Amino acid sequence: MDKVPFNHCPSNKKNCVSTIDLTSYHRISPIPIDEDPKRVKEKIHVALAHFDQTEVKEETPKYLHAVFSTKFLKFKDDVEFYIDEYNHLLHIRSASRLGYYDFKANRKRIDRFKHLFHSL
């Protein structure tokens, strides 16, 4: 497997979730994939289109970085996706840029994303 292009969640904050983290608080499960990376990327884009205030900032064949802005205060959260072809997994990291605790907003966002992704 190539190195996942994003970092673990900060251990001293509770405003991040990731498929590559081992701590129980930050850990979320990756999404099993059995399609080619191009199709997976298409599904990521379609799922992201269901969210408001979202902008794709960077994209490569196996990686996508999107920024979500909150509706009222315009806080920014970074969401990253990495297609692991070798292990047939979609890795995800969702993190708030500010603050210590996010009231599980990142976890809820990724749960919603997973539901949308699986429905495609």
Secondary structure, DSSP 8 states (H G I E B T S, - for coil): ----SS----TT-BSEEESS--STTTB---EE--S-HHHHHHHHHHHHTTSSSEEEEEEETTEEEEEEE-TTT--EEEEEEEEETTTTEEEEEEEESS-SB-TTHHHHHHHHHHHHHHH-
